Amino acid sequence: MYYDILLNLIGHYGYLALFFALWLGIVGMPIPDEAIVMTGGLATTLGLLNPIPAFILTYMGVISGLSLGYILGNRIGVRILNRIIKNKQSTKSYLYKSQDILEKFGQYALVISYFLPVVRHLMPYLVGIGKMPYPKYALYSYSTGLIWTLIYFFLGRLFGNHIEQLGILVEKYGWYTLGLLFIVLIVFRLYRYVKPSPTV
């Protein structure tokens, strides 16, 4: 259902639909980021968008949305998290999980959080509240964001007909699904590479 809505928006508003759908994710848009990025990849195979500008706008949407979380955490502090929890009690367990990851892994928690739905959006608030210097935040978040966006964008291009099922699996199991898809893709590529050419 999400995918039909997104494709319809992309058909009407083009690249800006991708950017703002991801940018609004930080304030709780109900469509998972993974679904939006994969749909962007699918849109390029359908001829709705050109791949390079679509990828750039998608990446910019991802990092700008998360950067907003960092800025709000840095400027407003704990009050912004209290408001998020008050409005959405279901995020409380994810907040505890995010705090635990941050305590265990420090700045590398920004890398890990990208592959964990909900945690990905809470982590920028936490490191902003903790006054992590912006250059350090940008180094870890933006570099990981580039890889993350690239992975899901190309998953959308490769498995466009199965985006809905992929989105559900990724939302539920996070990077376990991503790892499995990566293994399947490698096996498929190796099979095509070593498969003997038909003799004439």
Salt bridges, closest charged atoms under 4 A:
ASP33 OD2 - ARG120 NE 3.45
ASP33 OD2 - HIS121 NE2 2.77
GLU34 OE2 - ARG120 NH2 3.01
ASP100 OD2 - LYS104 NZ 3.50
